[in-house]
Amino acid sequence: MDLLWIWMKQGLQHIFDLDAYDHMLYILVLALPFLHKKFRPLVYHITAFTLGHTLALAISALFTIPIDQFWIEVGILASILFTAFANIFLESKLASTLTYLITLCIGLIHGMGFGRYFKSIHSDNTGEFLTSLFGFNLGVELAQLIIVTIAYLLVQRLDKVAIVDNKQFVKSISIILFLVAAWLLYKLF
């Protein structure tokens, strides 16, 4: 139980660490279309992302994936750009099977970003590996849910005190997050 708790705290720290800004940016841009609506579809999308993240983390921790870390970072930033672009220009059914699959696939990219580091710090013991993987991703999921819950509550409060056009809100914040991700991608090159 101690090992599970240790890794759960690592997962929480991974998301709340300021160096994980790309993870927070993605979670926020993913959450934007849902913040004025029901909370449950948002939770399902966050969980789909975490499932992809977990799968990629496990694969990249167990096997050597011949992808340079630079290109994984590019993929992570591209996922933020793609999701922001979709928020700005696409009018889509929010909770479709396709959006869950896309979110899961984006989770795969983000999971590869941390996989090599995870491989270097976890034990070779199979039981400990599974416990650490589960605990870490439980912490990641919890941290992500904390972030989107705070954002959801803030937007729900904003809706009560101000007249906010939901579509314009999503598009405006998405443009800001798109520009931030584009700038980060520019700095990467």
DODRENBA-251364 format. One record per residue: y negated, x negated, z of N, C-alpha, C, O, CB in turn. Coordinates in steps of 0.1 Angstrom, whole numbers, plus 5000, padded with zeros to 4 digits. Glycine has a CB too. Layout:
N
YXZYXZYXZYXZYXZ/...
This chain:
189
501249925000500050005000498749915000497749954994500050095012/498849805007497749715007497349664993496249654989497949595017/498449624985498249574972497549684963496649654955499549534966/498049804964497449914957495949934960495149944951498250054960/495649934973494249944977493349824972492249844968494149954992/493949704973493149584968492849604953491749574949494049454970/493849644945493549664931492749784928492049784918494949674923/492849884936491950004934490449954936489650004928492350114943/490249874946488849824948488449734937487249744933488849744962/489349664931489049574919488549664908487649634901490249494915/489349774906488949874895487549934897486849944887489949974894/487249974909485950024912484849914910483849944904485950074927/485149794915484149684913483949654898482849624894484649564920/485049664890484949634876483949724869483249674861486349644869/483949854873483049944866481649934872480649944865483550084868/481549914885480249914891479549774891478349764894480349954906/480249674886479649544884478649554872478849614862480749434881/477449494874476449494864476849424851476349454840475149434869/477849334852478349274840479249374832479549344820479249154844/479549484837480349594830479349694824479749814823481349654840/478149654820477249744815477749814803477449934800475949674812/478549744795479049814783479949924786480050024779479849704774/480749914797481650024801480850144806481150254802482549974812/479750114814478950224819478250294807478150414806477850164829/477750214797477050264786477950364778477550474774476550154776/479250314776480150404769480450534777480450644771481450324766/480650524789480950644797479850734797480050854796481250604812/478650684797477450774797477250844783477050964782476150704800/477450764773477250824759478450924756478251014749477250714748/479550894762480750984760480451114768480751224763482050924766/479851104780479551224788478451314783478451434786479251174802/477451254776476251324773476451474767475851564772475551254763/477351494757477451624752478051724762477951844760478351624740/478651674773479251764783478451794795478751884803480551704787/477351724796476551734809475951874811475551904822475551624809/475651944800475052074801476152184801475852304801474052104790/477452144801478452244799479452234811479152194822479252224786/480652284809481652274819482152134821482152054812482852364815/482552104834482851974838484251934834484551814831482751964853/485252024833486651994831486851924817487551824818487452124831/486251964806486551894794486051744795486551654789485851964782/484951724802484451594804485451504812485751394808483151594812/486051564822487051494830488251454821488851344822487551574842/488651554812489751524803489451404794490351324791490151644795/488251404789487851294780487851154788488251054783486451314774/487251154800487251034808488750984810489050874810486551064822/489551084813491051044816491650994803492450904804491751174821/491351054791491951004779491450864777492250774772491451094767/490150834780489650694778490450604788490850494784488150694782/490650644800491350564810492850534806493350434808491350624824/493450644800494850624795494850514784495750424784495450754790/493950514775493850414764493550274770494250174767492850444754/492650274780492350154787493550094794493749974793491150174797/494250184801495450134808496550084799497149974801496050254816/496750154788497750104778497449964772498249884772497950204767/496149954768495749824762495749714773496149604770494349834756/495349744785495349644796496749604798497049484800494749704809/497749694799499149654801499649564790500349464792500049784803/499449614777499949534766499349394765500049304763499649614753/497949394767497349264766497649174778497449044777495849274764/498049224789498449144801499849094799500148994804498249224814/500649174792502049134791502349044778503248964778502949254790/501549064768501748994755500448934751499348974755502249094744/500648834743499448764737499048844724499848854715499748614734/497848894724497248964713496348874706495348824711496549094717/496648844693495848734686494548794681494248774669496648684674/493748844689492348894686491348814694491448814707492249044687/490448754688489448674695488648764704488248874700488548594685/488348724716487548804725486148844720485748954723487348724738/485648764711484348794705484448924697483549014698483848684696/485548944690485749064681486049184690485749304686486849044671/486649164701486849274711485549324716485349444717487849234722/484649224720483349264724482549334713481849434716482549144729/482649294701482049364690482549504689481849604687482249284677/483949524690484549654690484049744701483849864699486049644691/483849694713483349764724481949824721481649934723483349684737/481149734717479749774713479749874702478949964701478849654710/480649844692480749944681481150084685480750184680481749884670/481950084696482450214701481250294707481250414706483550194711/480350224713479150284719478250334707477750444708478350184728/478050254697477250294686477850414679477150504675477150174676/479250414677479850524670479750654678479450754672481350484668/479950644691479850764699478450814700478150934699480350734713/477450724701476050764701475650834687474950934687475150644704/476150764676475950824663476450964662475851054657476550724652/477750984667478351114667477551214675477351324670479751104672/476951174686476151264694474851304687474351414688475851194707/474351204679473051234672473251314660472451414658472351094669/474251284652474351344639475451444636475351524627474451244629/476451454645477551534642477551654651477451644663478851464643/477651774646477851894653479351924653479851964643476952014648/480051894664481451904664481951984676481252014685482151764664/483152034674483852104685484051994696484851904694485152174681/483552014708483551914718484951874723485251754725482651954729/485751974726486951944732488151964723489052044726487152034745/488151894712489251914702490251804705489951694711488751904688/491451824700492451714701492051584694492351484699493751764694/491251594683490851474676489851394685489951274686490051514663/488951464692488051394701488751324713488351214717486951484706/489851384718490651324728491351194723491351094729491651414734/491851204711492551094704491550974701491850864704493251134692/490351014696489350904694488950844707488850714707488150974687/488750914717488450864730489550774736489250664741488150974740/490750814734491950734738491950604731492150494737493250804736/491650604718491650484709490550394713490650264714491550524694/489450444717488250364721488650304735488250184738486950454723/489350374743489850314756490750194753490750104761490650424763/491550194742492350084738491549954736491849854741493250114726/490449974729489549864726488949804739488949684742488349904717/488449894748487849854761488849784770488549694777487249974768/490149834770491149774778491549634774491749554782492449864777/491449614761491749474756490649374761490949254762491849474741/489449424763488349344767488649284781488049174784487149424768/489449344789489649294803491049244804491449184814489449414813/491949264794493349234795493649084798494549054806494049274783/492948994791493248854793492948814808493648734814492548764783/491848864813491448824826492448884836492848824845490048874829/492849014834493849074842495148994842495748974853494049224838/495548944831496748864830496648744838497648704844497048834815/495548684838495348554845495348574861495548474868494048484841/495048694866494948704880496048784886496148794899493648774883/496848854878497948934885499248854887499448744881498249054876/500048894896501348834899502348854888502248954881501848884912/503248764886504348774876505448874881506248914873504948644873/505348914893506349004899506149144893505049194893506249014915/507249194887507149324879506649434888505749514884508549354873/507149444900506749554909505249534913504549634913507549554922/504849414915503449394918502549414906501449464908503249244923/503049384894502249404882502049554880500849594878503049344870/503049634882502949784880501949834891501149924888504249854881/502149794903501249834914499849794911498849874913501749784927/499649674907498249624904497649694892496449734893498249474902/498449724882497949794870497549934874496449984870499049794859/498450004881498150144885496950144895496050234893499350204893/496850054904495750054914494450024907493450094910495949954925/494449924898493249894891492750004883491550044883493449774882/493550074875493150184866492850304874492050384870494250214856/493450324886493050434895491550414899490750504900494050444907/491250284903489950254907488950274895487850324897489850114912/489350234883488450254871488250404869487050444867489150194859/489250484870489150624868488150684878487350764875490450694868/488350644891487550694902486150664899485250744901488050644915/485850534896484450494894483850564882482650604883484450334891/484550584871484050664860483750804864482750854860485050654848/484650864871484351004876483151014885482451114885485651054883/482950914893481750904902480550904893479550974895481750784911/480550814883479350804874479050934867477950974867479550694864/480050994861479851114853479551234862478851324858481051154844/480051234874479751344884478251334888477551434888480651334896/477751214890476351194894475451244882474551314884476051054898/475851194870475051234858475151384856474151444853475651164845/476251444858476451594856475551664866474851764863477951624858/475651624879474851694889473351674887472551774889475151634903/472951554882471551534879471051624867469951684868471251394875/471851634857471451724846471551864849470651944845472451694834/472551904857472552044862471252074870470752184869473852074870/470851984878469652004886468452014877467552094879469451894897/468351924867467251924858467152054850466052104848467451804848/468352104847468352234840467752344848467252444843469752274836/467852334862467252434871465852424873465152524876468052434884/465252304871463852284874462952274862461752274863463652164883/463552254850462852234838463552294826464752314826462652084835/462752334817463352384804463652264796462852194791462252484797/464952254794465452134786466352194774467252264776466352044795/465952144763466752174751467952084751467851964749465952164737/469152144753470352064755470651974743470951854745471552154756/470452024731470751934719469751824718470151704715470652024706/468451854721467451744720467651644731467451524729466051804722/468051684743468351594754469551504750469351374752468751674767/470651554745471751474741471351374730471651254731472951564736/470651424720470151334709469251224714469351114710469551424698/468251264722467251164727467951054735467650934733466251234735/468751094745469450984753470450904744470550784746470151054765/471050974735471950904726471250804717471750694715472751004717/470050834713469250734705468950614713469050504709467950804700/468550644726468250524735469450444737469350314736467750584749/470650504740471850424742472350354729472850244729472950514747/472050414717472350354704471550234703472050124699472150454693/470250234706469350124704469750014714469749894710467950164706/470150044726470549944736471849874731471849754731470850014750/472749954726474049894721473749804709474349704707475050004718/472849854700472549774688471849644692472149534686471549854679/471049644702470349524706471349434713471349314710469249564717/472349484720473349404726474249334716474649224717474249484736/474549414705475349364694474549254687475149154683475749484684/473249274685472449174679472449044687472548934681470949224677/472349054700472348934709473748864708473748744710472048984723/474748944706476148884705476248794693476948684694477148994704/475648824682475648744670474548634671474448554662475548824658/
